[in-house]
């Protein structure tokens, strides 16, 4: 029985370095060898504890790479742009040739090893919107493909991550490439939340500024997107609850708040001047539209808000709870039927909160409902 090769030779290790013309080797391994737990067509890197394969199920034009064991579920996706022959460093670049099974064609080098080569400007993207297991992916956002192959293990990868991330994410050419997906995601969430155009525009500007000021310690992009949306809504004094933003973005509202606090000083939104009266009116308009309340009742609710604002301050109160209490008071005053429970569900507050705000407004405005 022949002895198995324990580690790649020096010659094979050198294949993992950048070629003079900028070509990068992604993965090498013995052709035809099947490894338990890996899909068909996988290529295994024994020395570097990494394995990669072409994802033919959803995106056949993307390269997927796992660092350390497959159970670690750390996934990285890179767009397969060009596949070249490995006979010489200055080989002509050819287009991807797809077989019947949709796998790009690979060639064998002198040692009869499968090699996939990509151009230097090809990028690896960590996609936060493609879930790995139950938790969203974390780590680098964009980097050169060669960085993954050079990492010996996860700890080594994280150490190098801090070094590569700072300089690479400030590249203006890369920033232009970066904007396609994150900005599309910002627009998608804005459409779901029905946010006004000025909030969308401000969110895109804040996202651009945060990328330019990005450091290795900053949160990943998938956390940055909802955080800049929340910051934009505060800057434009538009009421947007963390719970509603969490539902549409799929990110925990606690993580959104923590990310917002981290980036608020950089984005100059750490002390927003929120107009509580304006926020309450926006919530009244939104809740009234959801419950199909008539315009005359909404107009009366706005008048009650102005009267209450002259007598007291709403500072420290949740605008959603105050809006629900004002709406309930207007409905009761006009002898329209509506339950506190329905208002609480629409406003995403508790029923006792609606009841408390309702009673406080009754006392402040000295309204008599007996007549």
Secondary structure, 3 states (H helix, E strand, C coil): CCCCCCCCCHHHHHCCCCCCCCCEEEEEEECCCCCCCCCCCCEEECCCCEEEEECCCCCCCEEEEEECCHHHCCEEEEECCCEECCCCCCCCEECCCECCCCCECCEECCCCEEEEEECCCCEEECCCCCCECCECCCCCCEEEHHHHHHCCCHHHHHHHHHHHHHHHCCCHHHHHHHHHHHHHHHHHHHHHHCCCHHHHHHHHHHHHHHHHCCCCCCCCHHHHHHHHHHHHHHHCCCCCCHHHHHHHHCCCHHHHHHHHHHHHHHHCCCCCCCCHHHHHHHHHHHHHHHHCCCHHHHHHHHHHHHHHHHHCCCCCCCHHHHHHHHHHHHHHHCCCCCCHHHHHHHHCCCHHHHHHHHHHHHHHHCCCCCC
